[in-house]
């Protein structure tokens, strides 16, 4: 099999994106969420351990064993409706990658009773665009990364899909840390104030360590 590094760093990134997209396609197609989550954990460990586009620097990869996760909790899997909202767009500096424009376009209906508030979904401006859902919760800084986690980032393939009746699936067991939690090489957009949950979301990826 050809090595993706034959095409240089962009070829490596292309391969990473392809593998992540295939992983989330498998998640959406699996009727058994805990089984899909097991596969997600396994593949992410493989990517972080072995792939040249891993967020881990080479010395970290040499010592890496596995990412840390909360146990799967089916109570933190939701199917929500969305309502459109209109708010001014804003710009976030992401270091060497320049700036991204975030436009709030929808708010969830169905999370507030369990998590203390609804969440806002953002559209990332630019060519193609995509949906972005970052959040913080009461575990940030102790059980999970202090800057928050991501649940959806469709530009990078992280899309959990919808139910047959069109509701959006938000399974917090698939929440993951941004790349900047692993290396200062990255500057990541963090969660806006709209998405700071008062509840503790003990699901998804834990604080690295």
C-alpha positions in Angstrom: 0.0 0.0 0.0 1.4 3.4 -0.9 2.6 5.5 2.0 0.6 8.8 2.3 3.9 10.5 3.2 5.0 10.0 -0.4 2.8 13.1 -1.2 4.3 15.1 1.7 2.6 16.8 4.6 -0.5 17.6 2.6 -0.8 14.0 1.5 -0.5 12.9 5.1 -3.3 15.4 6.1 -5.4 14.1 3.2 -5.0 10.6 4.5 -5.9 11.6 8.1 -9.0 13.4 6.9 -10.1 10.4 4.8 -9.6 8.0 7.8 -11.6 10.3 10.1 -14.4 10.7 7.6 -14.6 6.9 7.1 -14.7 6.4 10.9 -17.6 8.8 11.3 -19.4 7.2 8.4 -19.1 3.9 10.2 -20.4 5.5 13.4 -23.5 6.9 11.6 -24.2 3.5 10.0 -23.8 1.4 13.2 -27.2 0.9 15.0 -25.3 0.0 18.2 -23.8 3.3 19.6 -21.6 1.7 22.3 -20.1 -0.6 19.7 -19.5 2.4 17.4 -17.9 4.2 20.3 -15.5 1.3 21.0 -14.4 1.5 17.3 -14.0 5.3 17.6 -11.8 5.0 20.7 -9.7 2.3 19.0 -9.2 4.1 15.7 -8.3 7.4 17.5 -5.7 5.6 19.5 -4.2 4.2 16.4 -4.2 7.6 14.6 -2.6 9.3 17.6 0.0 6.6 18.1 1.1 6.0 14.5 -0.1 8.6 12.0 2.4 11.4 11.0 -0.4 14.0 11.3 -1.0 13.0 15.0 -1.4 16.1 17.3 1.2 14.4 19.5 4.8 15.5 18.9 7.3 12.7 18.2 8.6 12.3 21.8 5.0 12.1 23.0 4.1 9.5 20.4 7.0 7.4 21.5 5.6 7.2 25.0 1.9 7.1 24.0 -0.3 4.2 25.1 -3.9 5.4 24.7 -6.2 8.3 25.1 -8.3 8.5 28.2 -12.1 8.4 28.1 -15.1 8.4 30.5 -17.1 5.2 30.4 -19.8 5.1 27.8 -23.0 6.6 29.2 -26.2 6.1 27.1 -27.9 8.9 29.1 -25.6 11.4 27.4 -26.7 10.5 23.9 -29.4 13.0 22.7 -31.5 13.5 19.6 -32.4 17.1 19.5 -34.5 19.5 17.3 -32.9 22.8 16.2 -34.3 26.2 16.0 -32.8 28.9 13.7 -31.2 31.9 15.4 -29.6 35.1 14.1 -26.6 36.7 15.8 -23.6 38.7 14.5 -20.7 36.6 13.2 -17.4 36.9 14.9 -13.8 36.1 14.1 -11.4 33.8 15.9 -7.6 33.9 15.5 -6.2 30.4 15.0 -2.5 31.3 14.8 -0.7 30.2 11.7 -3.9 29.1 10.0 -5.1 32.8 10.1 -8.6 33.5 11.3 -12.0 31.8 11.0 -15.4 33.4 11.0 -18.1 31.8 13.2 -21.8 32.4 12.5 -24.3 31.2 15.1 -27.1 29.7 13.0 -29.1 27.3 15.3 -29.8 26.4 18.8 -30.7 23.0 20.2 -34.1 22.1 21.7 -33.9 19.3 24.2 -30.7 19.6 26.3 -31.5 22.1 29.0 -33.3 19.7 31.4 -30.3 17.3 31.4 -27.4 19.7 31.0 -28.6 23.0 32.3 -28.9 24.9 29.0 -29.2 24.6 25.2 -26.2 24.7 22.9 -25.5 26.9 19.9 -24.3 25.5 16.6 -21.9 27.6 14.5 -21.2 27.7 10.8 -17.5 28.1 10.0 -17.2 30.7 7.2 -15.0 30.2 4.1 -14.9 28.0 1.1 -17.3 25.0 1.7 -17.8 25.9 5.4 -19.0 23.5 8.0 -20.8 23.0 11.3 -18.9 23.5 14.5 -20.1 22.6 18.0 -17.6 23.3 20.9 -18.6 23.3 24.5 -17.3 23.5 28.1 -18.9 21.9 31.1 -18.3 21.5 34.9 -15.6 18.9 34.4 -13.3 21.3 32.4 -9.9 21.8 34.1 -10.3 18.7 36.3 -11.8 15.6 34.5 -11.6 17.2 31.0 -9.5 19.7 29.1 -9.9 23.2 30.6 -10.5 24.9 27.2 -13.4 22.7 26.3 -14.1 19.9 23.9 -15.6 19.5 20.4 -18.6 17.4 19.5 -19.1 18.3 15.9 -16.7 19.7 13.3 -18.0 18.7 9.9 -15.1 20.2 8.0 -12.9 17.6 9.6 -15.5 14.8 9.3 -16.8 14.8 12.9 -20.6 14.5 12.1 -22.8 12.1 14.2 -25.7 12.3 11.8 -29.5 12.5 12.3 -32.3 10.2 13.4 -34.7 8.8 10.7 -37.2 11.6 11.7 -34.5 14.3 11.1 -33.4 15.1 14.7 -29.7 15.9 15.2 -27.7 13.3 17.1 -25.5 14.8 19.9 -23.8 11.9 21.6 -21.4 13.4 24.2 -19.5 10.1 24.5 -17.9 11.2 21.2 -16.7 14.6 22.6 -13.0 15.0 22.0 -10.1 17.4 22.9 -8.9 20.0 20.4 -5.4 19.6 19.1 -4.1 22.5 21.2 -4.6 20.4 24.3 -1.7 18.2 23.1 0.8 20.6 21.6 1.6 24.3 21.5 2.0 23.9 17.7 -1.8 24.4 17.5 -4.1 27.3 18.2 -7.7 26.2 18.5 -11.0 28.0 18.6 -12.4 27.4 22.1 -16.0 27.4 23.3 -17.9 30.7 23.2 -19.8 31.8 26.3 -23.1 30.5 24.8 -21.9 26.9 25.1 -20.7 26.8 28.7 -22.8 24.0 30.2 -23.3 24.2 34.0 -23.6 20.4 34.3 -20.8 17.9 34.4 -20.6 16.0 31.2 -18.8 12.8 32.3 -18.6 11.4 28.8 -16.1 11.5 25.9 -12.4 12.2 26.1 -10.8 13.0 29.4 -7.9 15.4 30.2 -4.7 14.1 28.7 -2.3 12.7 31.1 
